[in-house]
Amino acid sequence: MSASEVKLQSTAREGAASGSFVLFGLVGAGLLLRLLFIGHAGFKNDVEAFQSWAMTLAQVPLWQFYAKAGFADYPPGYFYILSVVGHLHAAFADPDFTLLRVMIKLPAIIADLLVGMLIFRIALRFTTRTWSYIAAAAYILNPVTIYISAAWGQIDAISGGLALLGIYLLMRADETQDTVSDRFILGAWLALAYSLLIKPQAAILIPLFIAFAFADRMRVRQRVAATAAGILASFALAWILSLPFHPAANPLTVLGWLLGQYAKGAAVYPYTSINAFNLWSIRWDFWLPDTVRELFIPRYALGMLLLGAAAVVTILRYLQLRTSLAMLEAAALLALAFFLLSTRMHERYIFDGLLFTIALVFAGKRYRTAAVVLSITLFANLMYSLSYINAINGHLPVNAANLMPLISRPLSLVNVAVLFVLGWSYLGDEVPAQHPAFSEKTGAGLEIASDPRSRTWFDPREGLAALKWPVDHAIAAGLGLLSFVLSFIGYANVKTKIFDEIYFARAAEEYLKHQYIYENTHPPLTKLLITLSTIMFGGLAHGDNAAGWRFLDLVAGALMVSLLYAFAVRITGSRFFAALAAGLLVLDGMHFVQSRIATPESFVGLFALATLYTFYRYWLASQVRRADDVVVPRAVLVRVVGTTLCFLLALGLNYLLFHTQAFTRYAFFHDGSSLAQMVAVLYLFAGLYLLFRGVVLRLFAGSASSFVSYPDGTKIRLADGAVAVETADGGRIDSRRKMPVPGDLTLVQKGMLTLRDDELLATYKSDGSLEYKTPTAGARFALDGTMIDGSKTDFGPARLWLLLFAASITALVTSKWYGVMIYPATLAIIAWVWAQPRIAQALKELSRRPRHPARWGNPFGFPLDVVAATLVFVGATIYFGAYTPHFVGLADTPGAAPRSWSFTDVVNEQPRMYAYHANLKATHPYASSWWQWPLDLRPIAYYWQDSRGGNHTAAENACCVAEITSLPNPLILWFGLFSVPFIGWLAYREKNKGYLLLIVSYLLLWLPWMRSPRISFAYHFYADIPIICLCNAIALQRLWTWGNSNPKMRIWSRIGTFGFVGAAALMFAFLYPLLAGVPMTWGQWNIRTLPFLMGSRWV
């Protein structure tokens, strides 16, 4: 809780012993008013249903109730209350059921009064007793709440009150510790569970309850455990209360039955709006089927998407603010969004939203205004529904779909406007100082400075924003699941093989039958993954179909989204903008399409992104390196001798394998060609050298001295207890000597070396430590570890990330050869980092320029020999390992019997594949040039079906055509035309390693296609799509932080950020039919090709 909240609570509780009669007076007045209306007939259908259910519950066992009750669309929670009412009523003589009508309404009336008291307790936590009384009175004396419980006879106060009780208990948990807090969390979940067992409206609060577990970073582990216990207890409560109605030995059977009751209740009214004044009644009438498509999405699905978007931004804002007041506001917004954005809403489903809004009347004028407005619109909505039922029962000659459009539509618009205003205010409120906007501490310092000069220093905090368990892992998994679900819907609707599935999906059948692999122009890894996907669905018998071929592509697409989130967290230091980057990838059309077809591109995109991420982690982990000294004569001698012996041993092993009968009798080693033996020698040498480098050299040379290096290029040698420091500009400190030696820029001060370079202050000490201070952060690099801003920092195990980088880049190349383009990107960076001190020395000798500290990473952090050997050894192991089915036995020509391929056969396949691509002269109507891809000028169509008939096929309403086009989201791509160069400029100006990696990779994954000897397609640009998404997110992050530093522009920065994401989402929804193969009329298809802008380029 914030200090302001604590202060408010302290003020609120002054004089708590006096004035209690005011609250009881309100309760008494509320009870009296309700009793005056208790005899009202109300909504006849509901009251009669409750009466019938109560009497049935008194007459039959619970397990027979649903069979005997006739129509019962409620879950079992409220039937326990009705059962008590029914049994009590059975003790009285009540022939005309007057008493029963009164008894039916009493539970809701009692709940009303208790809810009013609960609102008082909640308000008292934040404000004065006066405002707390006002909040309670706003509910207890509200004509709407009186009418719903006393006259109408409905029970919303019970379910809504339990949901509010759950929020209250979470507030209590927020201010308590240990087991007391756990008990409050458990109670909150049980209250929410019982609310859902009465009515399902409060289900929208489940994400908020889960988010509460992560709102306090100091207690995440405790809260997650308590939340997990609460969820389990909720399922147990649901099982216990459902069991009497559906006895079964298996709890899953009981819970499955309960889920069926919810589904049955939702299916009773499959309409956009059941007399509810919400989004769907602004333009359309009530009682329209919600299966009608808008933007080719069923209205019910569109409502779910809108609600999901509102829930995501609300939850993210709550996790940013992390206060009890913010949680209450989030609950109000979620409840209102549920009613106003979803389909299948009744008029009273806004009740929870009104309830939470009333509980907030103390928090500001906007909530007081909203409570009044919503009370008026809900009362009007209730009157409309009563008029509707009277008109229907009286068979009046009116338009039953909308009796009063001049009233219902403006009031629907007012309701939606209330949500918009409250939501805008909630998202735009100032953030408390202790909670930086959507960013962890490591995300600071992202301002767009007015000074465009290039920095002479690097930010030592870069890349430190690690994923935090479990919140970041949950977000990454959730975003991946969102991508999977979105892609999964209808992914197997097209049953036939489309585009290159005729080659790659066909390969699955050929692998499983050990036949000749017809598609032999690309390495085999992706074909093996498609084969695995087929096996997962039952092999040739059940998995050789669209669902089987394509499934693992769906998984790869989802993993891309999760991985991009993890990468973006490191790059941006912001959870919000990392989620934004991953969300943009979800909204990209090419990512959507490539995840739904059985071709290599989905795997190529995943492995390319994994390569960038693992290389970035390796780059960061190499910032401080401790190694065996490579300078002392003994180490140099051991290395030269060891390297020579490794090469000779590799030659000997090669001769043994390919020239002695003990091995050549095996097919694998048969007939070793010169090229195959050269590859084998290189592979054996790399493996032996890694063994020598990691074990032998350490034994022989490690004791001579140790070598430590820092990110600025400082070198430290440790020998016989002495510490010798050499700075990047040539300064020296030796613990065995009294006076340091200054360098080009370093000066001697108090037995230390100091360097001032523009805004950088570096201090070198005789103990081998470096104090590195910049305007953004301070770091201490030392022999015993690194401290950044006072916190111990571990960049991770460099060797592990080198191995993962080698595996990722090899998997990329083993998927498709054009992945080799990423080698020069990463190797060029390694060379540039390594060359920094060499270039500085050369410039000094040529032009007498002083040497500066390194800015792009540790020049001695990459052991070049180990990197090269690892890439060769790991690469060859994975690449040739993908040919295992060939070594086991495949046919080498169509119709031939399977045979075991030799290593020479596989090696000889590689030049044959290259010759195929180099000499390919094919044409294709959807071929495109490299320069068209960033402009989105020529997407590739994979599938087309034209079922129009007659002589008017060009008519607007001619039906139907269906198309699947791998079309990147144009807004994402076109914004990338700005963001990518902008990030390139930032990389240069700020010496940001992550930005540099993005730009170099973007260019080298794209520009080599200028010289491609074969035709190319837009999907060859796919590996750049996540890079563009991340660049877009970084650019929006800079816009956001610029708004923070410029109050007058703050609102525009928010509009720009959310506006772009919203526009991208709308564009994805608009283009969805072109991406998913949805049948549509000719006119609907034509407008989605943007002929007014793109002409025929998308056709």
N, C-alpha and C positions, 0 to 999 in steps of 0.2 A: 504494500500500500504506500502511496505517496505521502509526503509530509503534510500536504494540504488536506488530504482525506483524514489523516489522523487529527489534525487541528479541528476540522469541521465536526468530527465525531465527538471530540472533547467538548466543544461548544454546545453540541446538540444535547449532551447528556446532563448539562447543568440544570438543576431544578427538576430532576427526574421524579422526585418524590411528590411533586405538586402537579395538579392539573390532570390526574389520571381520569377524573370523572368526565373530562371532555371526550375522551375516546369511547368510554362506555355510553356516554350520551349519544354519540354518533351511531354506535352499534344499536342502541335502543331505538333511535329514530329510524334507522334503516330497517330494523325488524318490523316496526309498526307500519311503515310504508309498504313493505312487501306483503304483510298480512292483509292490507286493504285490497290488494290486487290478486290474492291467492285464489279467489273464486272465479277469476276470468277464464273463459274457455281457451284462450290462447291459440296456439297452432294445433288445431284439432288432431291432425294426423300424428304428431309427435306424442301428445298427451295420451291418446288412445293406445298407441303402440306401447308406451311405458306401462299403462294400466294392464294391458293384455300380458305383457312379459312378466309383470309382478305376480299376477294371478297364476300364470303357468308355472313359475318358479315355486310357488307355494303348493302346487298340486302334483308335480312330477319330480323325480330325481334329477340332479343337475346333468347327468350324462344323457338324459332324454330331452333336455330343454330344446336344443337347436332343431331336433326332429319334430317336436310337438308345437313349437312356437310359431311355425309357419315362416313368416318373413322376419329375420333377425340379422341385421347387417352390422352389429356392434361386436367388438371383441369382448371377452368374458368379464373384464374388470368391473364394470358397473352393475353387472347382473348379481353380484354378491350383495350390493346395496339394495337392489330391487327385490332380491330374495328376502331380505330382512323386512322390507316394507310389505311384501306379499304375505309373509307369515304373520306379521302384526295385524294386518288388515283382516286376515281370516278369523281373528278372534272377535271381530265386531260384526254386527248386523248392518249391512250397508247395501240395501237392494238397488239403489240408483247410482251407486258408486261415487256419491258426492264426497264422502270421507276419503275414498281412495284417491280422488283427484287432488285433494289437499295433501295427503300423505306423500304422493308422488313428487310434489313440488318442494317438500320440506328439506330434503338433502341439499338441493341446490341453494335454497335460501340460507341454510346454515353455512354452507360453503362460502356464500357471498360475504357474510359477516366475518368469517375467519380470514378470508382473503383481505378484507379491509384492514383488519388488525395486523396482518402480515405486511401489508404495504406501509403501515405506520412504522413497524419495526425496521423495515428496510430504509425508509426515508430518514429515520432517526440516526442512522449510521453516517449520514452525510450532511445533514442540515439541522436546523433548529426544530424544536417541538412544534412551533407554529406551522412551519411548512410541512411537517410530518402529519399534523392534523388535516391540513388542506389536502394532502395527497390521499389520505384515508377517506376523507369526505368526498373527494372527486370520484372515488369508486363506489362507496357505500350509498351515497345519495344520487348517483348517476341514474337518470331515467332509463338508460339503455340496460344497465345491469339489473335494475329492478324489474324491468319488463321481461327480460330473457328468463330469469329464474322464477318470478312470481306469477307472471301472466302467461308467457309462452310455455313455460314448464321445461325448459331445456337445462342441460347439466354442464354447460361450458365452464361455469365457475369451479366445478370440481376438478376437471382435467387441467384447466388453465392454472388453478390455484396450486395444484401439485407441481406443475412445471415451475411456477414462481418460487415455491418452497425449495425446489432443487437448486435454483440460482442462489437463494438466500443461504442455503447450507454451504454452497461453494464459497460464498463470501466469508462465512464463518471459518471455513477451512483456510482461507487466505490469511487470516490473522492469528491462527493458532499453529502449534508445532506438533511434530511427532505423532503419537497415536491418536491424540484428540483430533488433529487435522484429518487423519485417515478415516476416523469415524464419521466426520462430517462429509467427506467425499463419498464414502459408502452410502450414507443416508441420502445424499443428493441423487445418486444414481438410482436408488430404490424409489425415491419420489418420482423421478422422471419415468421410470419403468411403469409404475402404477398409473401415471398419467396416460402413457401410451396404451396400457391395457384397457383404458376407458375410451379414449379417442386418440387417433394417430397424429393429430396436428403438431404436437410438440416434438415429433421426430426431427424436425429441422434444427432443434437445439443440440442434437447428439454431437455434431462436429465441434460446437462451442464447448461442450462438456469435456471432450477429448483435448481440445486446445488448452483448456485450463491446466492440464497436467504439465504443459510446457511453458506456462506463462512466468513461472518463477525459476530462473536458471539455477538458483542455488539449491532448489529442492526437486529438480526434475525426476531423479531416480525414485525418491519417496512418492511423489505424486503419481508417477507412471504405475508403480506397484499398486497404490491405492485405487487408481482408476481401473486397472485391470481387475482388481478384486471387485470393484463396483459393477463392472460389466458382467462378470461371472455371476455375481449376486442377482443382477437384473434378469439374466437368463433363468437362474434358479427360481426367482419369483414368478416369472412368466410360466415356467413349467408347473410350479406348485398350483397356481391359480387356474391353469388350463386343464390340469389332469382330471379334476372331477367332471369336467364337461366332455372330455375325450380320453377315457381311461386307456392306457397302453403301457406296456412294460418298458418300451424303448423311449427315453426322453426325446430323442430326435423325432420320433413319430408324433409326439405331442406338440413339439415346437413347429413341426411341419404343418400340422393341422392349424395351429394358431396363425402361421403365415398365410395359409389358405383363407382364413377368415378375413385377414386384411386385404388380400387380393380380391376376394369376393366383394367386400365393401367398396373397394375402389372401382370395380367393374360395374356396379349398379348404375352409376351415373357417368357414362363415357362422353361427357359434354364439356364444352369450353367453360361455360359458366352456368351454374344452376341458380339463377337469380342473384348472383353475387356481383356487386359493383366493383369490378376489378379491371385489369388490363384488357381482358378479352371482351368486355362489354362496352368499351369506349367506341368501337367502330361497328362491332357485330352484335346481332341479337343474342339472347340467351338460348340455351338448349340446342346449340349446334354441335355436331359430332366433332370431337377433338382429334379425330384421325385425319381430318382434312389437312392438306399440306400447305405450309407457308414456306417459301424459299426451298421447296421440295423437302421440307422436314415436317413430319406430322406436328400438329399444334401442341399435342401433349409433350412431345420430345423437345420442341422449341421452348415450351414453358419450363421444362426441367433444365435445359441449358441456361436459360436466363436466371433461374433460381440458383443453379450451381455457381454461375459467375458472381451473383450477388453474395452468395455465401462465402466464396473464396476471398473476395476483397474485404468482406466484413471480418472474417476470422483473422486474416493477415493484419488488419488494422488493430484488432484486439491484441494480437500477439506483439504488436509494436507498443501499444500503450500499457498493457499488462496491469490494469487497475480494476478494482471491483466495480467502479462506476462504468468503466468501459465495457465490462462484461454485461452489465445490465442493459446498456445501450445496444450492444450487439444482439442481445436476446430480443429486444424490441424490434430491431431492424430485420432480423431473421424471421420472426413471426409475421411481420407485415409483408415481407417479400414472399413468404409462403402463400399467403392469401392472394396477393395482388399479381403475382407472376405465373402461378401454376394454373392449370386447368382443373376441372372437376370440383370447383369450389362452391360451397353453399354460402348463404349470406352471413351466417354466424361464425364462419371460420376465421374472420378477422378478430374474433374476441381476444385471443391471446395477444395479438399485436396491440389492441387497445389497452389490455390489462397492463402490459409492460410499459406502455407509453404513459399511462396514468401514474404508475410507480415512479416515473421520472419527472413529474411536473415541477419538482423542486430544482431540477438541474438546469433550467433555462426557459426563456420565453418560447423557444421553438417547440418544446415538449408540451407546454401548457396550451399553446395554440393547436398543436396536433391533437391533443386529447379532446379538446372541444370540437374540432372539425371532424375527427373520426367518430365521436359520439353522435354528432348530427347525421353524418352519412350512414352510420350503421342503423340508427333509428329509422331513417328513411328507407333503408334497405329492408328492415323488418316489416315496415308497413307495406312495402311493395310486395313482399312475399305473401303476407296475409291477403292482400288484394288479389294476388295471383291464385291462391288456393280457392278463394271465394268465387273468382271468375270461372275457374275450371269446374268446381263443384256445382256452380249455378248454370253452367253451359251458356255463359254470356257470349254474345257475338263480338269478341275482341281478338286482337292479335296476341295469342298466348305467348309468342316468342319474345315479345317486349310490349308490355301494357303501356308504359310511359317512357318512351325514348327521350323525350325532352327533359326528363328528370334523371333517368338512369345513366345516360351517357355523360352528361356534365359531372354528375357526382362520382362516376367511375374515374373520370379524368382527375377530379380533385383528390381522390384517394391515392392514385398513382403519384400525383404531384407531392403529396405529403411524404410518401416514401422517398421520392427523389430529394426533397429538401432536407429531410432528416439524414439521409445517407450522405449527401454532399457535405453537410455540416460535420458529420462524424468522421468522414475521411479527410476533411480539410482542416480540422481543429489543430491548433498548435500542439506539438509533441513536447512532453515534459523534458526538461534539460537532461535528465539522467537516461533518457532513451533516444539515442540518435535515430533520425528518420530512416526506417527500414534498413538499418545497417548495424553491423557489429562494430566494435571498436576499431577493428582492422579495416573497416570500410571508410574511414575518415580521410581527409586530405584529398578529396576528389574534386575540388573546385576548379572551374575553368579560369585560370589566372589571367589577368589582363596583360601580364608580362609574357610575351611569346618566346622569350629566349630559352634555349636548350639548357637543361640542368647540367650541372657538373657532378651530380651525385645521384644515387639511386635510393629508393624508399626501402629501408630494411624490413618493413612489414609486409612487403609484397608476398602474396601466396600463403600467408599464415592463417587465413580464415578457413580452418579445417571444418569438415562436417562434424556436427555435434550430435552425439547419440542421446536420445532417439529422434529428436525433432527433425533434423535435416534428413536422416535416413527415411523417416516417415514421409516427408515432403517429396523426396526423390522417388520413393516407391509409389506414392500417390500420383505423381505426374506421369510416371511410366505406366501405371495402371489406367489412367485416363486415356493416354495414347493407345494402349492396347484395346480398351473397350471401344473407343471411337473407331478404330480400324477393324475391329473384330465384327462389328455389325454389318452383316451382308457380305463379308469378304469372300464367301464361297457361292454367291448368287450366280455368278457366271461359271457355269460348270465346265466349259471347254477350256483348253489351253489357249492363252492369249499372248501375242507377241513372242518373246523369246522363251516362254514356257514350253514351246514346242521342242526346244532343245534341252533346257535345264530340268524341267519336270520330267521329261522323257528319260533323262539320265538316271533318275531314281529307279525306274523300272529296269533299266539296263544294268545298273550296279547289282540290283537284287537278283537278277537272272544271270549274272556274270557274262553279260553280252558285250559286244563291241560298243564303246561309248561314242555315239555319233558326234556329240559336241566335244571336240577335242582341241579346240582353238584357245581355250582358257584353262588355267590351272584348276585342279579338281576340288578345292576346299568347299566352295559354295554348293557344288553339285552333291558333295557328301552330306552337307547340312540339310539340303532338300531331301536327300535320301533318308536321313535320320528323321526328318519331319514326317515322311511317309511311313516309316517304321512305327513311329509313335502312335499313328492312327490305325495301325493294324497291318502294315506291310502291303503287299500286293493285293491281298484279299479285301481289305477294308480301307486302306490308306492311299491307294492309287487314285486319288480324286482331288478336286480343287481344295477341299478342306485340309487334306493331308499334305499336299505339296506346299501350300502357302503358309502353314501355321508358324513355322520358325522364323519366317520373314516378319510376321507380326511381332514375335518376341524380340527380334533384333531391333525393330523400329521402336518398341517400348524401351528397350535397354538404352538406345541412343538418347532418349529424352532424359532418363535418369542420370546417365553419364554426363550429359550436357549440364544438368543442374549441378553435379559435383564439380565439374570443371569451372562453371560460372561462379560458384561460391568462392573458389580460390582466386579467380581473376577479379571479381568485383568486390569481394569482401562484404557482400550484401545478400541476405536471404531473399529479400523481395525481388531484387533485380536478377538474381539467379533463377528464381521461379519464373520471372518474366521471360528470360531467354529460353528456358525450356518450354514455356507456354507458347512462344512464337513458333518453335519447331513443331509443336502439336498442331498449330494452325496452318502449317505449310502444306500446300497441296501435293507437292512432289514427295515429301516425306510420307504423307498419307497413302498415296498411290503405290509407292515403291514398297511400303510395308504390307501391301495386300496382294502382291503377285510373286510367283516363285521364280525370281531372277536374282542375280548376284548383288544388285545395287544396294539392297537393304543391309546386307552383311558388309559390303564395301564401306558404306557410310559409318556403320558401327565401328569397324576396325580402324578407319581413318581417324575418327574422333578419339578412340582409345589410344592411338599412336600419339596424338597431340597431347592428350592428358598425361599419359605416362612419361612422355619426354619432358613435359613441363615439371612434373614431380621430380624427375631425375635431375633436371637443371637446378631446381631449388635445393634438392638434397646434396648437391655438389658444392654448395656455397662455402661450407667449411669442410675441408678434407684433411684427413690425417693419413699419411702413407709412409712407406719405407723410403728413405732418402735415395734418390737416383743419381746423386752427384759423386758421392765418395767412390774412390777407385774400386774398392772391393765389390760394391753393388753393381757398378758398370761391368766389371769383369764377369761376375756371375750371370748377369743378364745376357751378355753377348754369347757366352759359352752355352747357357741354357737354351737360348733361342736356336742356336745352331743345332744342338742335340735334338730339340723338338722337331726341326725340319728333317733331319736325318732319320729320326725315328718314324716320322710320317711316311717318308719314302720307303723305309723298310716294311712298315705295316702294309702299305699299298702293294708292294711286290708280293708279300705273303698272301694277301687276299685275292689278287687277280692273276697270280702266276704260279701258284702251287696247287697241286691236285686236291689237297685237303679242303680247299675252299672252292675251287672252280667247278667242282662237281655239283655245287648248288647253283640253281638258276640265277640267283641274285648276282653272283660274281662271275657269271659266264661271259666270255668274249668281251673283256674290258677294253673299250676303245681308248684312244689317246685322250680324247676330251673327257671321257668318264673318269679316267685315272687322274687327270689334272684336277678335276672337281674333288675326287676322293682325297688326294694329297692335301689340297687346301683345307678341306673339312677336318681331316685328321690333325693337320698342323694347328688349326685354330683350337681344337679341343685340347690337344697336348699343351699348347702354349698357355691356355687358361689354367690348366692344372699346375703347370710350372709356376705361373705368375701368382697364383693364389696360395700355393703351398711351399714349393721349393724355394723361391726367391725370398719369401718371408723368413724361412729358417736360416738362410745363409746371409742375408743382408739386413734383416730387420734389427739385429742387435747393434749394428754400426751406428745408426742414428735415426731419428724420426723426423718427418717433414710434415708441417702443418701449414695450410694456406687459408686465407680469408677472402671474402668477396671482392675486396678492393685491390687484390693482387699482392697483399702482404705475404711474405714467406717467413716461416719460423723453423729453425733447425734446433733439435734437442739432442745433445750428446754429452754424456758423462755429467749429467746434472746441470749443464750450462744451457742458457737460452740465447739464441742469436736471431735477432729480428732484422729483416730487410724490407723496407717499404717499397711501394711501387715506383717512387721517384728516386730510389737509390739511397735513401737514408738508412742508417744502421744503428742498432743497439745491441751490445753484447754484454751479458751479465758478468762476464769475466773482466770487462774493461770499465773504467769509471765514466768516460765521456762518450756520449752518442756522437754519431757522425751525421750532419745534416744532409738532406738530399736536394733535389732541384727546387722543391717547394717546402719541404719540412724544415722546421727550425728547432733548435735545442732550447728547451725551457725546463729548468728544475730537474735535470736528469732524464727528461722525457723528450720525445719528438712530437711536435704539433704541426698540423697542416690546416691552413685556411684556404679554401678554394671556393670563392663566391659564398654560397650559403652553407657550405660544409665545414665542420670543425672535426678533425680527426686527431686523436691523441694516442700515441704509441708508448707502451710502458715496457720496462725491462722484464716484467714477468710474462711477457708474450701476449698481453691483452691489448685490444684496440677499442677505444671509445669512439663511436661513429655517430655524430649528432647532426641531424638535418632539421629543416623546418617542420617536417611531418612526424618524425619520431627519432628516438635515440636508441642505439644498440650497443651492446658490449660483446665483442667476440673474444673468447678466451679459450685457453687450452682445456678447461674443464666444462665447456659448453657455451652456448649463446644466450644472452639475455636481451630481449627487445621490449622497450618500455617497462622494464623491471620484471618481466615475466620470463621464466625459463622456456626456451624454444628448442624444438627438435624438428628438423626438416625431414626426418625420415631416413630409412636405410637406402643409401644410394645404390648399392648392388642390387637390391630387390627391384627398384624402379628401372634400373638398366635392363634387367632380365625381362620385366614386363614390357618395357619399350621394345626390346628386340622381338618378343613374341608377338606384340600387337602389329608392328610394322611388317613382320613376315606373314601373319595371317592376312593382312591387307593385300600383299603382293600375291599370296597363294589363292586369293579370291579372284582378282583380276590384275593383269600386269600393269595397268596404268597407275596402280597404287605405288609403283616404284618412284613416281614423281615426288613423293613425300621424303624420299631419301635425301635429295639435294637440299630440301628445306631444313631438315634437322641437322644434317652434316654441315651445311653452310653456317648454321648458328654455332655449332661446336667449334668450327674452324675460326669463326669471328671472335668468339670468347677466348679461345686459346691464343689468338694472334694479338690481343690488345697490348700486352707489354712489348711484344716484338715491334708492332707498328709505332708505339711511343718511342722506343729506342731508335728506330730508323728515322723518325721525324726529328729527334734531337740531333742526330748526327748530320742530317741534311740541312736543317734550318735552325738549329739551336733552340728549338721549342722545348720547354720543360716537360718532363714526364708527369702525367696526372694519374691519380688512382683509377683502377678499372671501374667501369660503370655498368657493364652488361653481365656481370657474374664473375666467378672465380676463374682466372685464366689457367689455374693449375688444378681445377676441380674435375676436369674430364681427363682420365688416363687414356690417351688416344689409342694405345696399343690394346688395352682391355676392351674399349668400345668396339674397335674394329674386329677383334677376335670374337667377341660375344655376338655381334651382328652376323658374322659368318657362321659360327657354330650353331647358335640357336636358330638362325634363319634356315640353314640347310637341313637341320633336324626336322623342323616343322614342314618345310616345303616338300622335301622328299618323303616325309612321313605321310603326307596327304596322298601319296601314290601307293599306300599299303594295299588297297584292293587290287592294284595292278600286279604288285609283287606276289600276292596270294594267288591270283589267277583271273584274268579277263581275256576275252577274245581280242585279237589285234586287228582283225578285219571283219567286215559284216559276214555273218553266217559261219565263221570259223569257230572251232571248239576253244574253250578257255585254256589259257596257258599262263604260267608264271613268267612275268616280265623280269628281265635283268636290269641291273642298275644302268647299264649302257643303254638299254631301250628307253628308259625314262629320260636320261640325259639327252639322248638324241631327239626326243620329242620337243625339247625347248627351241633349238634353232628352226625346226619345222614349223612350230607355232609362230615364231617371229616372222618367218618368211611368208606365212599366210597373211598376217596383218599388214606387212610391209608392201605386199603385192596386191592387196585387195582393191579392186576397182568397182565394187558394187555401188549402186545408187539406191536411194530410198526417198519417198515423197516427204518424209518428216526428218530427213537429215538436216543438220544445222551447222553453222560456223561458230567458232569459239566466242567471237565478239557479240553474238546474239544472246548468249546465255544470261549475262547479268541484266540485260534489258528485258528479259522474258519475252523475246520476240518470236521464238519458234519452239513451243513445247511439242512433245511427241505423243501422238494418239496410239493407244495400245489396243483399243477395242471399239467397234462400231456396229451397231445393229439398227437397221432401218425397217420398221414394220408398217410404214405408211402405205396406203393403198389408194386406188382411184386416180383421177386426173388432176387432183389439186394438191399434189404433194408439197408444193411450195407455199401453200396457204398457212397463215399464222397458227391455226388450230389443227393442222394436219398431225395426226398422232399415229405412231410415236417413234422417236429415235432415242437411242441410248449410246453413250460414249464414255470411255475411260481414258482420260488424258493426264499424263504426268506433267502437271502444270504447277510450277511454284507459285506461291501466293504473291501476286505482283506488288502489293504494298510492301511486303517484307523485302522483296528483291530491290525495288526502286528506292526504298529508304537506305538500303545497303550501298547504293551508289554514292550516298553522302557519308554514311557511318564508317565504311571501310577506309576511305582516305583519311577521315577524321581520326580514327584510331591509329592509323599509320603516323599521323602527325603527333598524336599524343605519345606514341611509342618513342619517337625521336626526342620529343621535348622532355619527357619524364624518365627516360631510360627504363621503361617498363618492359620487363622480359616477356611477360604474358602477351602483351599487345604486339610485341615484335614477332613472337611465334605465330600469332593469328595472321598477321599481314603477310609474312614470308610464306607461310603455308598456303594461304589463300592464293597468292600469286603463282606459286610453283605447282599447285594442283590445277591451275587453270591455264596459264600462259603457254606451257609446252604444247598444248593442243593446236597452237598456231602452226606448228610444223608436223602435225600428224599426217602420216602417209595414207591413212584410210579415212572413210567417212566417219563423222562423229554425230552424236545426238545430245539433246539437252540433258539426259540423265548422267552424262559424263561430268556435269557440273554439280552433281548431288553431294559430293563430299564437301563442297564449299558452303552448302546451305546452313549447317549448324554454325559455321564460322560467322556467316552473315547475321544469323539470329543473335549470336553473342555480341557481335559488334553493335547491332541495333540496341541491345540492352545496355551496353556500356554508354552509348551516346545518350540514351534516355536517362541513364543515371547521372550523367554530367548535367543534363538539362534540369533534372530534379534538384541537384545540389546547388546549381546556379540560382534556382528559384529560392532555395533556403537562404542564400546570401543576399538576395535582392527582394525584399518584402513586396515591393510593388509588382514584381513579376512572378511571385510565388504561385498565384492562382493559374497563371498561364502555363507555368511549368507542369502543374498537375493536369491541366486540360490537355496539354500536348502529350503527356505520357499516357494517361488513360484513354485519350482520344485515339492515339495511334493503335493501342492494343485493341480497343473496341472496334476500330475500323478494320483491322486485320481479321478479327473474329467474324465480323459481318461479311467481309470479302470471302472468307473460307466458307461460310454458310451459303452465300450466293453462288459460289462455284461448285459446291458440294455435288450437285447432279452430274457435272462434267467429270468429277473425280471418282464417283462411286458407281457410275453406270446406271443412274436412275432414269427410267423411261420418262420422256417429256414430249410436249408438242414441238413442232418445228420452230415456232416463234419463241418458245421458252429456251430452246437450245440456242437459237441464233443470238438472243440478247446476251447470253452468257459467254459468247465469244467476243464480246465488246467490239462489234464491227465499227462503231463510231470512233473508236480509238485505235484499235489494232488492225482494222481492215480485215483481210483474210489470213493474217499471219497465224491465228490460232485455229484455223480450219484445216 
